Amino acid sequence: MNRTVLLVALAGLGGLCGLTSCVRAQHGRTNAMSAEAFEPLGEDRLSLHWKFATADRRTEVTPQEFAAPTVYADTLYTGSATGMFYALRSSTGAVRWKKRLGAIASAPISIGGTLYVGTGDDALLAIDAQTGDEKWRYQSRGPIVQSPNLAGDNIVFANEADQVVAVDANTGKFKWQYKTETPEEYTLRGHAGVAVDGDLIFTGFSNGTLVALRKDTGSVAWSTSLKAEADRFVDVDATPLVLGDKVYATSSSGGVFALDKLTGLVRWRVPFFDIAQPSATGNVGGITTDGKILYVSVADLGTYAIDLGGNIVWRVGAKGGGEPAAPVVWNELLVYTLAGDGLFIADRKTGETLEYFDPGDGISAQPTITADGRLFVMSNRGILYAFDLD
């Protein structure tokens, strides 16, 4: 086992220090991209191209940024927790326009020259991509922390009030709404977004249910509980993933599930498990796939690779690394972030860390990677970094 994998394994099993502190304690060379001294791990995969400060958060004790950028042609669009929204030239970071829209915790979507973005002020906005002018605004009843999605002629989104809402994409006119019961007890931070496949829309809720809604009416096609044996912290907070005839989803208490897309029947389940904490649960950052393997990141428990039959291929621990965002697949790489530890570039076949970047305060946001290998990610201090990814 090489040094990188060993350190990751120690972190996952609750060793004497977390991955970040282990690496920095043993090596003293300075990485110019980091605020602290440590030796870069493994291969040289990242080349810093430019960086841009979306806000001055240097005096804050534990800031967090969840906004992810969207890139269209040579323009990058991103919001921030401080409320400012930017259109930047993706090649240089130069500002094309900026506008105050409200706190943003997700990536906007770009459709036909219009940006659709949800805010922490409960609003879904339609913005002209060229000018930043507001086309329309729909006021919901809960913060929108996941990206909306296009479903036919409608924009559909979920909010933290456990509502799914569809509005006309051109006018913002209300079409339909679905609401489920919200638990009275505490729930985990975050909320699932919506996945659209054919005539169905899939999403999860804080009461532990996964629901399939009919695209045109919002009526329920099926509803399945993913709580397993738990009665608290049962949230389904990761956006479901549709692949073939199955929908894959997670719950903090139940683990990873494969369900029949048309009926909601559970085909298999993989519970989350840690040797040191056999009954452990964790907040799920997200689920993604390369078409053959599912990749799931779970707070404290680490990142899992699971085949489509429900078998764990590998797991890399992340004890003390903080909450993860949804991992991203690019070619042979898996890229994921941890709120406390930063950005990791890993071999998607083995989970081995190839390179690691920490701007000093961790990264809570999901990275964005373009087809030509440009990687953009926001640090918890509100600094947007642009890398070339080899």
C-alpha positions in Angstrom: 0.0 0.0 0.0 1.5 3.3 -1.0 1.7 6.4 1.3 -1.4 8.1 -0.1 -3.7 5.2 0.2 -2.3 4.4 3.7 -3.0 7.9 4.9 -6.5 7.8 3.5 -7.2 4.5 5.2 -5.9 5.7 8.5 -8.2 8.7 8.3 -11.2 6.5 7.5 -10.5 4.2 10.4 -10.2 7.0 12.9 -6.4 7.2 13.2 -4.5 9.7 15.3 -5.1 12.5 12.8 -7.3 13.4 9.8 -6.0 13.1 6.3 -5.1 16.8 6.0 -3.2 17.1 9.3 -1.4 13.7 8.7 0.0 14.9 5.4 1.0 18.3 6.6 2.6 16.9 9.8 4.9 14.6 7.9 5.9 16.9 5.0 7.1 20.4 4.9 7.4 21.5 1.3 5.2 24.4 0.3 2.5 24.1 -2.4 2.0 27.5 -3.9 -1.8 26.9 -4.3 -2.3 26.2 -0.6 -2.5 28.5 2.4 -0.4 26.0 4.4 2.7 24.0 3.9 2.5 20.4 2.7 3.8 18.1 0.0 1.6 17.6 -3.0 0.4 14.0 -3.2 1.0 11.6 -6.1 0.7 12.9 -9.6 0.7 16.5 -10.8 -2.9 16.7 -12.0 -3.9 20.4 -11.3 -2.5 23.5 -12.8 -3.9 26.8 -11.4 -5.1 29.1 -14.2 -6.7 31.9 -12.3 -8.7 32.7 -9.2 -11.4 35.2 -8.4 -12.7 36.5 -5.0 -16.5 36.6 -5.0 -16.5 38.0 -1.5 -14.2 39.1 1.3 -14.8 36.4 4.0 -11.4 36.5 5.6 -12.6 37.6 9.1 -15.3 34.9 9.4 -14.5 32.0 11.6 -16.1 29.1 9.7 -17.5 30.3 6.4 -19.1 27.9 4.0 -19.9 28.3 0.3 -22.1 25.7 -1.5 -22.5 27.4 -4.9 -21.2 25.6 -8.0 -20.5 27.4 -11.3 -22.1 26.7 -14.7 -20.0 27.2 -17.8 -21.6 28.0 -21.2 -19.2 28.7 -24.1 -16.7 31.2 -22.7 -18.8 32.4 -19.8 -18.9 31.1 -16.3 -21.9 31.9 -14.1 -21.8 31.6 -10.3 -23.5 32.9 -7.2 -22.3 32.9 -3.6 -23.6 32.9 0.0 -23.1 36.6 0.2 -25.7 37.3 -2.5 -23.6 38.5 -5.5 -24.0 36.7 -8.8 -21.3 36.9 -11.4 -20.8 36.2 -15.1 -17.1 35.8 -15.7 -15.0 35.1 -18.8 -14.1 31.4 -18.2 -10.7 31.7 -19.8 -9.5 34.6 -17.7 -11.9 35.3 -14.8 -12.6 38.8 -16.1 -16.1 40.1 -15.0 -18.7 40.4 -17.8 -21.4 41.5 -15.4 -22.5 41.1 -11.8 -25.7 41.5 -9.9 -27.0 41.0 -6.4 -29.6 38.2 -6.5 -29.5 36.8 -3.0 -27.7 33.9 -1.3 -27.1 31.0 -3.7 -26.1 27.4 -2.8 -26.3 25.6 -6.1 -25.4 25.8 -9.8 -27.7 27.7 -12.2 -28.9 26.0 -15.3 -28.6 27.6 -18.7 -31.3 27.0 -21.3 -31.7 29.0 -24.5 -30.0 32.2 -23.3 -31.8 32.1 -19.9 -30.3 31.2 -16.5 -32.6 29.6 -13.9 -31.3 29.9 -10.3 -32.7 29.2 -6.9 -31.9 31.4 -3.8 -31.9 31.1 -0.1 -34.6 33.7 -0.1 -37.1 31.0 -1.4 -37.1 32.5 -5.0 -36.6 30.9 -8.4 -35.2 33.5 -10.8 -35.1 33.6 -14.6 -32.1 35.8 -15.7 -31.0 37.0 -19.1 -27.6 35.3 -19.6 -26.2 38.2 -21.6 -27.1 41.1 -19.4 -28.1 39.7 -16.0 -31.6 41.3 -16.3 -34.4 39.6 -14.4 -37.0 38.1 -16.7 -39.3 36.8 -13.9 -39.3 35.7 -10.3 -41.3 32.9 -8.6 -41.6 33.1 -4.8 -41.8 29.7 -3.1 -42.1 28.9 0.6 -38.6 27.5 1.3 -34.9 28.0 0.4 -33.9 26.4 -2.9 -30.5 24.8 -2.3 -30.4 22.4 -5.3 -30.4 23.2 -9.1 -33.8 23.3 -10.8 -34.4 21.1 -13.8 -36.2 21.3 -17.2 -39.3 19.0 -17.6 -40.9 19.6 -20.9 -42.1 23.3 -21.0 -41.7 23.6 -17.2 -38.9 24.4 -14.8 -39.2 22.0 -11.8 -37.5 22.5 -8.4 -37.5 21.3 -4.8 -37.2 23.4 -1.7 -36.4 22.9 1.9 -40.1 23.1 2.9 -40.4 19.6 1.3 -42.2 21.0 -1.7 -41.7 20.2 -5.4 -43.0 23.1 -7.7 -43.4 23.3 -11.5 -43.6 26.7 -13.2 -43.7 27.7 -16.9 -40.2 28.1 -18.2 -41.0 31.2 -20.3 -43.3 33.1 -17.9 -42.8 31.7 -14.4 -46.5 31.0 -14.1 -47.4 28.4 -11.5 -48.3 24.9 -12.9 -48.4 22.5 -10.0 -47.1 21.7 -6.6 -46.5 18.5 -4.5 -46.0 18.6 -0.7 -45.0 15.9 1.7 -45.0 15.8 5.5 -41.9 17.3 7.1 -40.7 15.6 10.3 -41.2 17.5 13.5 -37.8 16.5 14.9 -34.4 17.7 13.6 -33.4 16.9 10.1 -30.0 17.0 8.4 -28.8 20.0 6.4 -29.6 20.0 2.7 -32.3 18.7 0.4 -32.5 16.5 -2.7 -32.9 18.1 -6.1 -35.1 16.7 -8.9 -34.2 14.2 -11.5 -36.2 14.1 -14.7 -36.6 11.0 -16.9 -39.2 10.7 -19.5 -42.6 11.4 -18.0 -41.4 11.0 -14.4 -39.7 13.3 -11.9 -37.8 11.7 -9.0 -36.9 13.4 -5.7 -36.4 12.6 -2.0 -37.6 14.2 1.2 -36.5 14.7 4.8 -39.1 12.1 6.0 -37.1 9.3 4.3 -39.3 8.8 1.2 -38.4 8.7 -2.4 -41.2 9.8 -4.8 -41.9 9.5 -8.5 -44.2 12.3 -9.8 -45.9 12.6 -13.1 -44.2 15.4 -15.1 -47.4 17.1 -16.4 -49.5 17.0 -13.2 -47.3 16.4 -10.2 -49.4 13.5 -9.2 -47.8 10.5 -7.4 -46.8 7.6 -9.6 -45.2 5.8 -6.6 -43.7 6.5 -3.2 -41.2 4.3 -1.3 -39.7 4.6 2.1 -35.9 4.5 2.4 -35.7 4.8 6.1 -34.8 1.2 6.8 -35.1 0.5 10.5 -34.4 4.1 11.7 -36.9 6.6 13.0 -34.8 9.7 13.0 -32.2 11.4 10.7 -33.7 9.5 7.8 -33.3 12.2 5.2 -33.1 11.5 1.5 -31.0 14.5 0.7 -29.0 13.4 -2.4 -30.6 14.0 -5.8 -31.6 10.6 -7.3 -29.8 9.1 -10.3 -31.7 7.4 -13.2 -29.8 4.8 -15.2 -31.6 2.4 -17.5 -34.7 0.8 -15.9 -33.6 1.7 -12.3 -33.4 4.8 -10.1 -30.6 4.9 -7.6 -31.0 6.9 -4.4 -29.6 7.2 -0.9 -30.9 7.9 2.6 -28.7 8.9 5.6 -30.1 6.0 7.6 -30.7 3.3 5.0 -27.6 3.6 2.7 -27.7 3.1 -1.1 -30.8 1.8 -2.9 -31.6 0.5 -6.4 -35.3 0.7 -7.2 -37.4 -0.2 -10.2 -38.0 3.1 -12.1 -41.6 2.4 -12.9 -42.8 0.7 -9.7 -40.5 1.9 -6.9 -39.8 -1.6 -5.8 -36.4 -2.0 -4.0 -34.1 -4.3 -6.0 -31.1 -4.1 -3.6 -29.8 -2.0 -0.7 -26.2 -1.4 0.5 -26.2 0.0 4.1 -23.4 2.4 5.1 -20.9 0.7 7.3 -17.7 1.6 9.2 -15.6 -0.9 11.1 -15.2 1.5 14.0 -18.9 2.4 14.0 -21.0 -0.5 12.8 -24.3 1.4 13.2 -23.0 4.6 11.7 -25.1 6.9 9.5 -24.0 10.0 7.6 -25.2 13.0 5.6 -24.9 12.0 1.9 -23.3 14.6 -0.3 -24.4 13.1 -3.6 -24.4 10.1 -6.0 -22.9 10.0 -9.5 -21.9 7.3 -12.0 -19.7 6.5 -14.9 -22.3 4.1 -16.3 -20.9 1.0 -14.6 -20.1 2.1 -11.1 -22.0 4.3 -8.6 -19.9 6.8 -6.5 -21.4 8.0 -3.2 -19.8 10.4 -0.7 -21.0 10.2 2.9 -19.9 12.5 5.8 -17.3 10.8 8.0 -17.7 7.4 6.4 -16.0 8.3 3.1 -16.5 7.8 -0.6 -17.9 4.5 -1.8 -17.7 2.8 -5.3 -20.6 0.4 -5.8 -21.3 -1.7 -8.9 -24.8 -1.8 -10.4 -25.4 -5.1 -8.7 -25.0 -3.6 -5.2 -21.4 -4.8 -4.5 -18.9 -2.5 -2.8 -15.8 -2.2 -5.1 -13.8 0.1 -2.8 -14.3 2.6 0.0 -11.9 5.5 0.9 -12.5 6.9 4.4 -12.8 10.5 5.3 -12.9 10.6 9.1 -13.0 14.2 10.3 -12.9 15.6 6.8 -16.3 17.3 7.0 -19.4 17.0 4.8 -18.9 16.0 1.2 -20.4 17.5 -2.0 -21.5 15.3 -4.8 -18.5 13.6 -6.5 -17.8 14.2 -10.2 -16.5 11.7 -12.8 -14.1 13.0 -15.5 -12.4 10.4 -17.8 -10.5 8.0 -15.5 -10.7 10.4 -12.5 -13.1 10.9 -9.6 -13.1 14.4 -8.1 -14.7 15.1 -4.8 -14.6 17.7 -2.0 -14.8 17.7 1.8 -15.9 20.7 3.7 -12.9 20.5 6.1 -10.2 19.0 3.9 -10.6 20.4 0.4 -10.5 18.9 -3.1 -9.4 15.4 -4.0 -8.4 14.0 -7.4 -8.7 10.2 -7.2 -8.4 7.2 -9.6 -12.0 6.2 -10.1 -11.1 2.5 -10.4 -9.2 2.2 -7.1 -10.1 5.3 -5.0 -6.4 6.1 -4.7 -5.7 9.8 -4.2 -3.6 11.2 -7.0 -3.6 14.9 -6.0 -5.1 17.0 -3.3 -5.8 20.8 -2.9 -6.8 22.7 0.2 -7.1 26.5 -0.1 -6.9 26.7 3.7 -10.5 26.5 4.9 -11.8 23.5 3.0 -14.3 23.2 0.2 -18.0 22.5 0.6 -19.1 23.1 -3.0 -19.3 20.6 -5.8 -16.6 21.1 -8.5 -17.5 21.8 -12.1 -15.5 20.1 -14.9 -15.9 21.0 -18.6 -15.4 18.4 -21.4 -12.0 19.8 -22.2 -10.7 19.4 -18.7 -11.1 22.8 -17.1 -12.0 22.5 -13.4 -13.7 25.3 -11.4 -14.4 25.1 -7.7 -15.4 27.6 -4.9 -13.6 27.6 -1.6 -15.3 28.2 1.7 -13.8 31.7 1.7 -15.6 32.6 -1.5 -12.6 32.2 -3.7 -13.3 30.7 -7.1 -10.4 28.7 -8.5 -9.9 27.8 -12.2 -7.6 24.8 -12.9 -6.5 23.0 -15.9 -7.0 19.3 -15.1 -4.6 16.8 -16.7 
